[in-house]
Amino acid sequence: MKYYVISGEASGDLHGSNLIKALKEVDAFAEFRAWGGDLMQAAGAVLAKHYKDLAFMGIGQVLKNLPTILGNFKFCRQDIQAFSPDVLILIDYSGFNLRIAKWAKNQGYKIFYYISPQIWATREKRVEKIKRYIDKMFVILPFEADFYAKHNYSVEFVGHPLLDVIHAHQTEIDFRDKHQLGTAPIIALLPGSRKQEIRSMLATMLSIVDDFPDYQFVIAGAPSISPDFYQPFTQHKTNVVLLQNQTYHLLENSHAALVTSGTATLETALFKVPQIVCYKASALLYAIVKRIIKVPFISIVNLIMQKKVVPELIQHDLTTQQLKIELQQIIAGPKRQEMLENYLLLSKKLGHQGASQKAAQSMIKHLRL
């Protein structure tokens, strides 16, 4: 069969590549064309468009590049028609994918959605579009099945693909020696993958370094950002190290972590590292986000567990003093132990490994009905 896969970011490229591999295991004659990245291409897909060409952040960038964005929609429609797939598989990226889904549904294409957009947090009304345009939704978070059931829409929970990604991670035994990190326990700093996030988070994260002289602080540098960008933040710090593209190796060697809200909070939990979740934005953006967010927590860990497992320091609460207090509580003592126990329950809630294989097998089953 022929599969047309659309993702618009790095995480979608990762999970899409594993789905492609799994589909090839159950469909020996599978052909793939995709909007994705290097990982999807390495898995066997022919790239129609690279996700790096789709990253327009903020209203200003969107307006400036509006002709390109509209051109992408036109190209995508034409490319789908030329490829004539048996099914269209959409991965997150809701602003683009739901618009394409509307057109594709009217053209009579079969449409699957793998990894639901986070409409349970914002824009809940988009569920009506999903019900109209999507033939089958495959979700990766346990509470999403209940969310969609509330809207009379049946979805399939396949488990979280990060379980497989982390399980496949190869431990680097000489990590500390390789990066000259010594024996002091490590506090990992994950300030985000975008420059604006790093500007908002990193200075405050680093402000507590001198309060913990027995620990070393290691920044997980984003692969797409030059080390020079971090230099102004670290130039006067003696026990701070920057490591590029080493996040998983860093986490498996860390004692605790300060993490910008996002998928990294779940990755940190799956590596069993006690953490503090951080979030800070401009006053205007925070005011907008606060109005539209409809969930009680910002951390995916707390959302899955439906309780406060990891502390969240948001906006004005993200201060040097509060970070110092929270970190002291998770580097030793009962709060650290309680968090680690909750991480075990979190892993169980996420299901077993094999999300990509389960999704692939179910997709084939529905295509053959």
C-alpha positions in Angstrom: 0.0 0.0 0.0 1.0 3.6 -0.4 1.2 5.9 2.7 1.5 9.7 2.7 2.7 10.9 6.1 2.7 14.6 7.2 4.6 15.9 10.2 5.9 19.4 10.8 8.5 19.1 13.5 11.4 17.1 14.9 9.4 15.0 17.3 7.0 14.1 14.6 9.9 13.1 12.4 11.2 10.8 15.1 7.9 9.1 15.9 6.9 9.0 12.2 10.2 7.2 11.3 9.5 4.5 13.9 5.9 4.2 12.6 7.3 3.8 9.0 9.6 1.0 10.1 6.8 -0.7 11.9 4.5 -0.5 8.9 7.2 -1.9 6.7 7.3 -5.0 9.0 3.6 -5.8 8.3 3.4 -4.5 4.7 6.3 -5.7 2.6 5.2 -3.6 -0.4 4.7 -0.4 1.5 5.6 2.9 -0.3 6.0 6.1 1.7 6.0 9.8 0.8 6.3 12.2 3.6 6.6 15.7 5.0 9.2 15.1 7.7 12.9 15.0 8.2 16.1 13.0 8.0 14.8 10.2 10.2 11.8 9.5 8.1 14.0 9.6 5.0 16.4 7.1 6.6 13.4 4.9 7.4 12.5 4.7 3.7 10.2 7.6 3.0 10.7 9.9 0.0 10.6 13.4 1.4 8.2 15.8 -0.3 9.1 18.6 2.2 11.5 18.9 5.1 10.1 20.1 8.4 12.9 22.7 8.7 11.3 24.5 5.9 8.0 24.8 7.8 9.1 26.4 11.1 7.5 29.8 11.3 7.2 30.9 14.9 5.1 33.8 16.1 2.5 36.0 14.4 5.1 38.2 12.8 6.9 35.3 11.1 3.6 33.8 10.0 2.4 37.0 8.4 5.8 37.6 6.8 5.8 34.2 5.3 2.1 33.9 4.5 2.7 33.4 0.7 5.1 30.5 1.4 2.6 29.0 3.9 -0.3 29.2 1.4 2.0 27.8 -1.3 2.8 24.8 1.0 -0.9 24.0 1.3 -1.3 24.1 -2.5 1.8 22.0 -3.1 0.7 19.5 -0.5 -2.7 19.0 -2.2 -1.1 18.6 -5.6 1.6 16.2 -4.2 -1.0 14.0 -2.5 -3.0 13.8 -5.7 0.1 12.9 -7.7 1.1 10.2 -5.3 -2.4 8.8 -4.9 -2.0 7.2 -1.5 -4.2 4.5 0.1 -4.1 6.4 3.3 -3.0 9.8 4.6 -1.3 9.6 8.1 -1.2 12.9 10.0 1.2 13.4 13.0 0.3 16.2 15.4 0.9 19.6 13.6 -2.8 20.5 13.8 -2.8 23.9 12.2 -1.7 22.5 8.9 -2.9 18.9 9.2 -6.6 19.6 10.0 -6.8 21.9 7.1 -5.3 19.3 4.8 -7.6 16.7 6.4 -10.7 18.7 5.4 -9.6 18.9 1.8 -8.5 15.2 1.7 -11.8 14.0 3.2 -13.7 15.8 0.5 -11.5 14.1 -2.1 -12.4 10.7 -0.6 -9.0 9.8 0.9 -8.7 7.6 4.0 -7.3 9.6 6.9 -5.5 8.4 10.1 -4.2 10.7 12.8 -1.2 9.4 14.9 -0.4 11.5 18.0 -3.4 13.7 18.7 -3.0 17.5 18.7 -3.3 18.8 22.3 -6.8 20.1 21.8 -7.6 18.9 25.4 -5.4 21.9 26.6 -6.6 24.5 24.1 -9.1 24.8 21.2 -11.3 22.0 22.4 -13.8 22.8 19.7 -11.3 21.4 17.1 -12.6 18.0 18.2 -15.6 18.5 15.9 -13.2 18.8 12.9 -11.5 15.7 14.0 -14.8 13.8 14.2 -15.7 15.0 10.7 -12.5 14.5 8.9 -10.5 11.7 10.6 -11.4 8.1 10.0 -9.3 6.8 13.0 -7.3 8.5 15.7 -4.4 6.8 17.5 -3.5 8.5 20.8 -0.4 8.1 22.9 -1.6 9.6 26.3 -3.9 7.5 28.5 -6.3 10.4 29.4 -6.9 11.3 25.7 -9.2 8.3 25.2 -11.4 9.6 28.0 -11.3 13.1 26.5 -12.5 11.9 23.1 -15.1 9.6 24.7 -16.6 12.6 26.3 -17.1 14.0 22.8 -18.6 10.7 21.5 -15.6 9.8 19.4 -13.8 6.5 19.7 -10.0 6.5 19.5 -7.3 3.9 20.1 -4.7 4.3 22.8 -1.5 2.6 21.6 0.9 3.6 24.3 3.7 6.3 24.2 6.4 5.9 21.5 8.9 7.5 23.8 9.0 4.3 25.8 10.5 2.6 22.7 12.9 5.5 21.9 14.3 5.5 25.5 14.5 1.7 25.6 16.5 1.7 22.4 18.9 4.4 23.8 22.5 3.0 24.1 24.2 3.8 27.4 27.5 5.5 27.1 29.6 3.9 29.9 32.4 6.4 29.7 30.2 9.5 29.5 31.7 11.3 32.4 35.3 10.6 31.4 34.6 11.5 27.8 33.3 15.0 28.8 35.6 15.5 31.8 32.7 15.7 34.2 34.4 14.2 37.2 32.5 12.6 40.1 30.4 15.4 41.5 26.6 14.7 41.1 25.1 16.4 38.1 22.1 18.8 38.0 20.9 18.8 34.3 19.6 22.0 32.9 17.1 21.7 30.0 16.2 25.3 29.0 14.4 24.4 25.8 15.1 24.1 22.1 14.2 27.6 20.9 16.2 30.8 21.5 13.3 32.6 23.1 12.8 29.8 25.6 16.5 29.7 26.5 16.6 33.5 26.9 13.6 33.3 29.3 14.8 30.3 31.3 18.5 29.8 31.4 19.7 32.9 33.4 17.3 32.1 36.2 18.3 28.4 36.2 21.9 29.4 36.4 21.3 31.8 39.2 21.3 29.0 41.8 24.6 27.5 40.8 26.6 29.1 43.6 24.2 27.8 46.2 25.0 24.2 45.3 28.9 24.0 45.3 28.9 20.2 45.7 27.1 19.7 42.4 28.0 20.4 38.8 25.5 21.9 36.4 25.3 20.7 32.8 23.3 22.4 30.1 21.6 20.2 27.5 22.4 22.3 24.4 19.8 22.2 21.6 21.3 20.6 18.4 20.0 23.5 16.2 21.6 26.3 18.3 25.2 27.3 18.2 27.3 27.0 21.4 28.1 30.7 21.0 24.5 31.5 21.9 24.9 30.0 25.4 28.3 31.7 26.1 26.9 35.0 27.5 24.9 33.0 30.1 27.8 30.8 31.2 30.9 33.0 30.9 31.1 33.9 34.6 30.1 30.4 35.9 32.9 28.0 36.9 31.0 24.7 37.5 28.8 24.8 34.4 29.3 22.7 31.3 27.4 22.9 28.0 26.9 19.6 26.1 25.3 19.7 22.6 23.0 16.9 21.4 23.7 14.7 24.5 20.4 15.0 26.3 19.6 11.3 26.9 23.2 10.6 28.0 23.1 13.5 30.3 19.8 12.5 31.9 20.9 9.0 32.6 23.8 10.4 34.5 22.0 13.2 36.4 20.9 13.4 40.0 18.2 16.0 39.4 17.1 18.4 36.6 15.5 21.8 35.9 13.4 21.4 32.8 11.5 23.8 30.5 7.9 22.6 30.1 7.4 20.3 27.1 8.1 16.8 26.0 11.4 17.0 27.9 9.5 16.7 31.2 8.2 13.3 30.2 11.7 12.2 29.0 13.2 13.3 32.2 10.6 11.3 34.2 11.2 8.2 32.1 14.9 8.4 32.9 13.9 8.5 36.6 15.4 11.9 37.2 13.7 14.1 39.9 12.9 17.4 38.3 11.5 20.9 38.6 9.4 22.1 35.7 9.9 25.7 34.6 8.0 28.1 32.4 8.3 31.8 31.7 7.2 33.9 28.8 6.6 37.5 27.9 3.8 39.2 29.9 1.6 39.4 26.8 2.1 35.8 25.8 1.6 34.5 29.3 -1.7 36.5 29.6 -2.9 34.9 26.4 -1.8 31.4 27.3 -3.4 31.7 30.8 -6.7 32.5 29.2 -6.8 29.7 26.7 -5.2 26.8 28.6 -7.9 24.6 30.1 -5.9 22.1 32.1 -4.8 22.2 35.7 -1.0 21.6 35.0 1.5 22.5 32.3 3.7 19.4 32.8 2.7 16.3 30.8 3.9 14.3 33.8 1.3 15.9 36.1 -1.4 15.7 33.4 -0.9 12.0 33.0 -0.9 11.3 36.7 -3.7 13.8 37.3 -2.0 15.1 40.3 1.1 17.2 41.2 4.0 14.8 40.9 6.6 17.3 39.9 6.7 21.0 41.0 5.8 23.6 38.4 7.4 27.1 38.7 5.5 29.2 36.3 6.1 32.9 35.4 6.4 35.0 38.6 7.0 31.8 40.7 10.2 31.1 38.6 12.6 32.9 40.9 16.1 32.2 42.2 14.8 31.7 45.8 11.9 29.4 44.8 14.2 27.3 42.5 16.7 26.9 45.4 14.0 25.8 47.8 12.5 23.2 45.4 15.9 21.8 44.3 17.0 21.3 47.9 13.8 19.2 48.4 14.4 16.9 45.4 18.2 16.3 45.7 17.6 14.4 49.0 14.8 13.5 51.4 11.1 12.3 51.2 10.0 14.5 48.3 12.7 12.9 46.1 11.6 9.4 47.1 8.0 10.2 46.6 8.7 11.5 43.1 10.7 8.5 42.1 7.8 6.2 43.3 5.3 8.2 41.2 7.6 7.8 38.2 7.1 4.0 38.4 3.4 4.5 38.4 3.7 6.9 35.4 5.5 4.3 33.3 2.7 1.8 34.0 0.1 4.3 33.0 1.8 4.9 29.7 1.4 1.2 28.7 3.9 -1.2 27.4 6.6 -0.7 24.8 5.7 -1.2 21.2 3.5 1.8 20.4 4.7 2.1 16.8 4.1 -1.6 16.2 0.7 -1.6 17.8 -0.3 1.5 15.8 1.0 0.0 12.5 -0.8 -3.3 13.0 -4.1 -1.5 13.8 -3.7 0.8 10.8 -3.3 -2.2 8.5 -6.3 -3.9 10.1 -8.5 -0.8 9.5 -7.2 -0.4 5.9 -8.2 -4.0 5.1 -11.7 -3.7 6.5 
